[in-house]
Amino acid sequence: MTIECTPLGNRIGAVVRGVSLKDVPDGETLDTLETLLEEWGALVFPDQEITPAEQVAFSRPFGPLEETARIDARLEGQPEIFVVGNTGKRIVSFAPADGSDDLEWHADHMHLKVPARASMLYCKETPSVGGETVFACMYSAYDALSPEEQAQAESLTALHSVSGLQKYLKTKGEKGAAEGEYASPQQLTVRWPLVRTHPLTGRKALYVGSKVTIGIEGWDEDRARAYLDDLLARATVPEFRYSHPWKPGDAVLWDNRRVLHAGTPFDGSLYRREMHRTTIREDQPIL
Ligand SMILES: [Fe+2]
């Protein structure tokens, strides 16, 4: 089957047809998908009917998979699947419960010692209103800074911790969303360059989250918060975004080295949402 790629009209995002996620990708298919991922940052595979085991088998050739740290959100019998949504024993949601657009932008596992290189979400159930995933291109965000701003950002080290996320969820009235049962300690602060160079493309990208990034090394909290909030607002303007309106059977694979993402709110009293994530470990130093 021929692989067809249709860009979605933004800086990032393309629809890929002609690939069945039921099949483990062969070498040629893997090379093609890696090339498209480099080019578009987020690849949408519509109309897939796959089992959790098939999602894991399809994801594995892209790199070593994480067994998600949060034990109570693992799919039973398939520890590589992280269940996001409100259908399980506990709600796992990173979208603001108050319906605001104060989104929780992040790259997966940026607060851990080994972040995620790429992630794949597969949609089992989705609300008819809200519950989208928004992606933003951090090449574009970096390129839009002035040369002086780029130089300043490149000189900085950002601090990341799940404590920032927990604080945010508490203020939004979410309970327990980031306080699950974890396989390893989560309360550490990790340091990454604020600007990273993509190891495959050589392009520079901002590496920053809106809540999980809690500070700048050597700066006081207020100065860092003001700087980070301004940077994120400019990094996630609509022209750098693609917002995916999910349908059951959609899978999206994205490159956490280049793309930030965030969930949009939905009414959990009306709608069910269930997404299955596989998470591919970073295998390169963050420079
Ligand atoms: Fe995420």
Residues whose N, C-alpha, C, O or C-beta is under 5 A from the ligand:
A	BS01	LIG	D108
